[in-house]
Amino acid sequence: MMELLKKYKNYFLIGIAILCAGVIYISIPTSQTDKVTANQTLNTEEKPQKEKKKNATHIYIDIKGAVRTPGVYKLPVDARVQDVVKVAGGLTEDADNSKLNLAEKLKDEMSIYVYKNGEAGSEEVVKDDIESSETDKKVNINSATKIDLQQVPGIGDSKATAIIEYREKEGLFQTIEDLKNVTGIGEKTVEKLKEYLDVN
């Protein structure tokens, strides 16, 4: 028996080596198959999310102002301003569509405001009122007190005192330019003070 083992020892070793190689060969494709299956599963999960983004078919628009039924509306992705106006019941009789681009393409979460006639123009009236009120706030250097003058940017205690002293000695200022004659006030200072001072 021992002689047989010695005689066929090499054959036994070769057989064991072949068996081991076969086991390794079988196990490799299995692991690769598992990897492929896992990748396919991940790709399948990612695709629906990507497709949802690519295949969005609707957008939501908020329209306000001079339309019959203001609100948030769901429209097709290729909709235009005229489409959301139509869905909102159309423009009211006092709507000003001169500033409305009916052909403009809509975007998701877009907000549209339709002005009424004269509503945009009222902003200009407000601006005019503000400008006139700012003009009224100018300080009259011929009647202002020392405290009034010190409220003006660029005029401190010494300049306010100098302006009043000059006014008392030389008489009323005829123009703002006359401030150049006051001690401590130069041409650059006068330019800065023009928007805050008046002689009337």
ChimeraX attribute file (.defattr): number of C-alpha atoms within 10 A of each C-alpha:
attribute: neighborCount
match mode: 1-to-1
recipient: residues
	/A:1	6
	/A:2	7
	/A:3	8
	/A:4	8
	/A:5	11
	/A:6	11
	/A:7	10
	/A:8	11
	/A:9	11
	/A:10	10
	/A:11	12
	/A:12	12
	/A:13	11
	/A:14	10
	/A:15	11
	/A:16	11
	/A:17	11
	/A:18	11
	/A:19	12
	/A:20	10
	/A:21	11
	/A:22	11
	/A:23	10
	/A:24	10
	/A:25	11
	/A:26	10
	/A:27	10
	/A:28	10
	/A:29	11
	/A:30	11
	/A:31	11
	/A:32	11
	/A:33	11
	/A:34	11
	/A:35	12
	/A:36	11
	/A:37	12
	/A:38	12
	/A:39	12
	/A:40	11
	/A:41	11
	/A:42	10
	/A:43	11
	/A:44	11
	/A:45	11
	/A:46	10
	/A:47	10
	/A:48	12
	/A:49	11
	/A:50	10
	/A:51	10
	/A:52	10
	/A:53	9
	/A:54	9
	/A:55	10
	/A:56	10
	/A:57	11
	/A:58	15
	/A:59	17
	/A:60	18
	/A:61	20
	/A:62	17
	/A:63	22
	/A:64	18
	/A:65	16
	/A:66	21
	/A:67	23
	/A:68	17
	/A:69	17
	/A:70	20
	/A:71	15
	/A:72	16
	/A:73	16
	/A:74	14
	/A:75	19
	/A:76	14
	/A:77	15
	/A:78	12
	/A:79	17
	/A:80	17
	/A:81	18
	/A:82	17
	/A:83	17
	/A:84	24
	/A:85	22
	/A:86	13
	/A:87	17
	/A:88	19
	/A:89	12
	/A:90	17
	/A:91	18
	/A:92	14
	/A:93	11
	/A:94	13
	/A:95	19
	/A:96	17
	/A:97	14
	/A:98	10
	/A:99	9
	/A:100	15
	/A:101	11
	/A:102	15
	/A:103	11
	/A:104	11
	/A:105	13
	/A:106	23
	/A:107	17
	/A:108	14
	/A:109	12
	/A:110	12
	/A:111	14
	/A:112	17
	/A:113	13
	/A:114	21
	/A:115	19
	/A:116	18
	/A:117	15
	/A:118	11
	/A:119	13
	/A:120	12
	/A:121	10
	/A:122	11
	/A:123	11
	/A:124	11
	/A:125	11
	/A:126	11
	/A:127	11
	/A:128	12
	/A:129	12
	/A:130	12
	/A:131	12
	/A:132	11
	/A:133	11
	/A:134	12
	/A:135	14
	/A:136	12
	/A:137	13
	/A:138	17
	/A:139	20
	/A:140	18
	/A:141	24
	/A:142	18
	/A:143	15
	/A:144	16
	/A:145	15
	/A:146	19
	/A:147	12
	/A:148	14
	/A:149	24
	/A:150	17
	/A:151	13
	/A:152	16
	/A:153	10
	/A:154	14
	/A:155	18
	/A:156	14
	/A:157	11
	/A:158	12
	/A:159	18
	/A:160	21
	/A:161	17
	/A:162	17
	/A:163	24
	/A:164	21
	/A:165	14
	/A:166	16
	/A:167	17
	/A:168	11
	/A:169	8
	/A:170	10
	/A:171	11
	/A:172	15
	/A:173	18
	/A:174	12
	/A:175	12
	/A:176	16
	/A:177	13
	/A:178	11
	/A:179	22
	/A:180	14
	/A:181	13
	/A:182	15
	/A:183	13
	/A:184	12
	/A:185	15
	/A:186	13
	/A:187	12
	/A:188	9
	/A:189	14
	/A:190	17
	/A:191	11
	/A:192	12
	/A:193	18
	/A:194	12
	/A:195	14
	/A:196	19
	/A:197	21
	/A:198	20
	/A:199	15
	/A:200	12
